[in-house]
Each structure stands twice: as C-alpha cells, then as structure tokens.
Amino acid sequence: MSGFTAALSLLGVVVLAVTGVYGAAWALRISQAPLAAQSFTSGLDPVEHAVSRFHVRWYTVTMLFLAFDMEMVFMYPWTLVISVMGASAVIEMFVFLAVLLAGVVYAWREGALRWT
C-alpha cells in the first residue's frame, strides 16, 4: 500500500467517524426547539439584566482584590528562592508588603471600604 493510499484511507475513516458522530447526535437529540436563555444563579430567577451596571463602589473593592492577588503572584516565586537569596529577599518582600499596606490604609482612610 502506498503512502497516498494510506493517507486517503485514513481520511476516509476520519470522515466516516465524524459523519457517524453527527448522525448519532441527530438521532439521539431530544427536541429541536431552542431552550430559553437564562443565566444560572443557583436555581433562582434572575432579578436584573445580565449586563446591568455595577455601583462605582465595587471599583475600589476590585482594585483591592487585584492588589492582594498580585501580592500572591509575587509571593509564590519568592518562597521558592528565599533560601538562595537570603536576607535581601526577606527585606524586599517586606518593602513590597508595606507598599500594599499603605494602599489599604489609604483606601480605608478615604472611606473606600464603607458601604453606607
């Protein structure tokens, strides 16, 4: 069997397999009517539109989350190299944490964490 014949046979098998899968899906489907599109919210009916606007106070909460998320992104590799780098790595991480803490204290002082 030549290489061209083998490739053509393989293509034929793949086409038959794909056709068989589509045929089985068509034969076993339950209904042709599309389902009503609703968001899944733990079984509850949605109370507002999916693309509704959020209150501006969520912006600061999101920024604080991203700040602490970035902290974790930088702390994981830090834990892997701390034994090699020594005390300088510890000092650098505490400086980084101090900058983040200063940001949280500033947000707290400005009232970004108050909900009323």
GROMACS elastic network, one bead per residue, 0.5 to 0.9 nm:
[ bonds ]
;  ai    aj funct       b0    kb
    1     4     6  0.83059   500
    1     5     6  0.63312   500
    1     6     6  0.66729   500
    2     5     6  0.53360   500
    2     6     6  0.63217   500
    2     7     6  0.87573   500
    3     6     6  0.50946   500
    3     7     6  0.61619   500
    3     8     6  0.85421   500
    4     7     6  0.51735   500
    4     8     6  0.60919   500
    4     9     6  0.85338   500
    5     8     6  0.50353   500
    5     9     6  0.60304   500
    5    10     6  0.85384   500
    6     9     6  0.50563   500
    6    10     6  0.61318   500
    6    11     6  0.85792   500
    7    10     6  0.50642   500
    7    11     6  0.61467   500
    7    12     6  0.86014   500
    8    11     6  0.50447   500
    8    12     6  0.61877   500
    8    13     6  0.87202   500
    9    12     6  0.50111   500
    9    13     6  0.62743   500
    9    14     6  0.86878   500
   10    13     6  0.51049   500
   10    14     6  0.62268   500
   10    15     6  0.86171   500
   11    14     6  0.51224   500
   11    15     6  0.61368   500
   11    16     6  0.86008   500
   12    15     6  0.51200   500
   12    16     6  0.61596   500
   12    17     6  0.85997   500
   13    16     6  0.51043   500
   13    17     6  0.61135   500
   13    18     6  0.86550   500
   14    17     6  0.50438   500
   14    18     6  0.61626   500
   14    19     6  0.84744   500
   15    18     6  0.52387   500
   15    19     6  0.60478   500
   15    20     6  0.84703   500
   16    19     6  0.50404   500
   16    20     6  0.59649   500
   16    21     6  0.86055   500
   17    20     6  0.50060   500
   17    21     6  0.62121   500
   17    22     6  0.86828   500
   18    21     6  0.51500   500
   18    22     6  0.62582   500
   18    23     6  0.85119   500
   19    22     6  0.51935   500
   19    23     6  0.60018   500
   19    24     6  0.85543   500
   20    24     6  0.60520   500
   20    25     6  0.85394   500
   21    24     6  0.51290   500
   21    25     6  0.61719   500
   21    26     6  0.85873   500
   22    25     6  0.50782   500
   22    26     6  0.61256   500
   22    27     6  0.85965   500
   23    26     6  0.50602   500
   23    27     6  0.61031   500
   23    28     6  0.85652   500
   24    27     6  0.50572   500
   24    28     6  0.59882   500
   24    29     6  0.84152   500
   25    28     6  0.52696   500
   25    29     6  0.59179   500
   26    29     6  0.55538   500
   27    30     6  0.87657   500
   29    32     6  0.76801   500
   31    34     6  0.79373   500
   34    37     6  0.86278   500
   35    38     6  0.89480   500
   38    45     6  0.83178   500
   38    46     6  0.78176   500
   39    45     6  0.82845   500
   39    46     6  0.70508   500
   39    50     6  0.75996   500
   40    43     6  0.63340   500
   40    44     6  0.75646   500
   40    45     6  0.81184   500
   40    46     6  0.80890   500
   41    44     6  0.54971   500
   41    45     6  0.70766   500
   41    46     6  0.68902   500
   42    45     6  0.87090   500
   44    47     6  0.87128   500
   46    49     6  0.73787   500
   46    50     6  0.82204   500
   48    51     6  0.84765   500
   48    52     6  0.68897   500
   49    52     6  0.53306   500
   53    56     6  0.89726   500
   54    57     6  0.83274   500
   54    58     6  0.70033   500
   54    59     6  0.87417   500
   55    58     6  0.59705   500
   55    59     6  0.79336   500
   56    59     6  0.55429   500
   56    60     6  0.78635   500
   57    60     6  0.58314   500
   57    61     6  0.69698   500
   57    62     6  0.89635   500
   57   112     6  0.71839   500
   57   113     6  0.84149   500
   57   114     6  0.89900   500
   57   115     6  0.79577   500
   58    61     6  0.50584   500
   58    62     6  0.60449   500
   58    63     6  0.85828   500
   59    62     6  0.50913   500
   59    63     6  0.62126   500
   59    64     6  0.87032   500
   60    64     6  0.61651   500
   60    65     6  0.85235   500
   60   107     6  0.79855   500
   60   112     6  0.63307   500
   60   113     6  0.78928   500
   61    64     6  0.51385   500
   61    65     6  0.61616   500
   61    66     6  0.86325   500
   61   112     6  0.77925   500
   61   113     6  0.74476   500
   62    65     6  0.50301   500
   62    66     6  0.61618   500
   62    67     6  0.85886   500
   63    66     6  0.50641   500
   63    67     6  0.61508   500
   63    68     6  0.87425   500
   64    67     6  0.50165   500
   64    68     6  0.63429   500
   64    69     6  0.84479   500
   64   103     6  0.84432   500
   64   104     6  0.72839   500
   64   107     6  0.85680   500
   65    68     6  0.52853   500
   65    69     6  0.59459   500
   65    70     6  0.85497   500
   66    70     6  0.60138   500
   66    71     6  0.84214   500
   67    70     6  0.52229   500
   67    71     6  0.62919   500
   67    72     6  0.89438   500
   67   100     6  0.70833   500
   67   103     6  0.88138   500
   68    72     6  0.64536   500
   68    73     6  0.87085   500
   68   100     6  0.77689   500
   69    72     6  0.52361   500
   69    73     6  0.63781   500
   69    74     6  0.88475   500
   70    74     6  0.62360   500
   70    75     6  0.84648   500
   71    74     6  0.53115   500
   71    75     6  0.60200   500
   71    76     6  0.87894   500
   71    96     6  0.82480   500
   71    97     6  0.76878   500
   71   100     6  0.80931   500
   72    76     6  0.62162   500
   73    76     6  0.58947   500
   73    77     6  0.75928   500
   74    77     6  0.60920   500
   74    78     6  0.64217   500
   74    93     6  0.88050   500
   75    79     6  0.61984   500
   75    80     6  0.88576   500
   75    93     6  0.77630   500
   76    79     6  0.53572   500
   76    80     6  0.68248   500
   77    80     6  0.50928   500
   77    81     6  0.65670   500
   77    82     6  0.86309   500
   78    81     6  0.53847   500
   78    82     6  0.58278   500
   78    89     6  0.74089   500
   78    90     6  0.87380   500
   78    93     6  0.78768   500
   79    82     6  0.54043   500
   79    83     6  0.80858   500
   80    83     6  0.74829   500
   80    84     6  0.84893   500
   81    84     6  0.53210   500
   81    85     6  0.61675   500
   81    86     6  0.84524   500
   81    89     6  0.80625   500
   82    85     6  0.52893   500
   82    86     6  0.58006   500
   82    87     6  0.79595   500
   82    88     6  0.87019   500
   82    89     6  0.58894   500
   82    90     6  0.71690   500
   83    86     6  0.55208   500
   83    87     6  0.87001   500
   83    89     6  0.87029   500
   84    89     6  0.88715   500
   85    88     6  0.64503   500
   85    89     6  0.57132   500
   85    90     6  0.86017   500
   86    89     6  0.58616   500
   86    90     6  0.71211   500
   87    90     6  0.51413   500
   87    91     6  0.63177   500
   87    92     6  0.86851   500
   88    91     6  0.51021   500
   88    92     6  0.61255   500
   88    93     6  0.86127   500
   89    92     6  0.51304   500
   89    93     6  0.61720   500
   89    94     6  0.86511   500
   90    93     6  0.52291   500
   90    94     6  0.62617   500
   90    95     6  0.86891   500
   91    94     6  0.51984   500
   91    95     6  0.62373   500
   91    96     6  0.86737   500
   92    95     6  0.51055   500
   92    96     6  0.62464   500
   92    97     6  0.86777   500
   93    97     6  0.61278   500
   93    98     6  0.85061   500
   94    98     6  0.59901   500
   94    99     6  0.86246   500
   95    99     6  0.63554   500
   95   100     6  0.87744   500
   96    99     6  0.52518   500
   96   100     6  0.64764   500
   96   101     6  0.86993   500
   97   100     6  0.50443   500
   97   101     6  0.60235   500
   97   102     6  0.85122   500
   98   102     6  0.60431   500
   98   103     6  0.86037   500
   99   102     6  0.50744   500
   99   103     6  0.63965   500
   99   104     6  0.88571   500
  100   103     6  0.50732   500
  100   104     6  0.63824   500
  100   105     6  0.86940   500
  101   104     6  0.50494   500
  101   105     6  0.60997   500
  101   106     6  0.84849   500
  102   105     6  0.50956   500
  102   106     6  0.60736   500
  102   107     6  0.85978   500
  103   106     6  0.50745   500
  103   107     6  0.61765   500
  103   108     6  0.85448   500
  104   107     6  0.50454   500
  104   108     6  0.60238   500
  104   109     6  0.84680   500
  105   108     6  0.50011   500
  105   109     6  0.59948   500
  105   110     6  0.85264   500
  106   109     6  0.50632   500
  106   110     6  0.61194   500
  106   111     6  0.86502   500
  106   112     6  0.87569   500
  107   110     6  0.51632   500
  107   111     6  0.63133   500
  107   112     6  0.52156   500
  107   113     6  0.69688   500
  108   111     6  0.52031   500
  108   112     6  0.57412   500
  108   113     6  0.57396   500
  108   114     6  0.80021   500
  109   112     6  0.76126   500
  109   113     6  0.87107   500
  110   113     6  0.83020   500
  111   114     6  0.53747   500
  111   115     6  0.86218   500
  112   115     6  0.80335   500
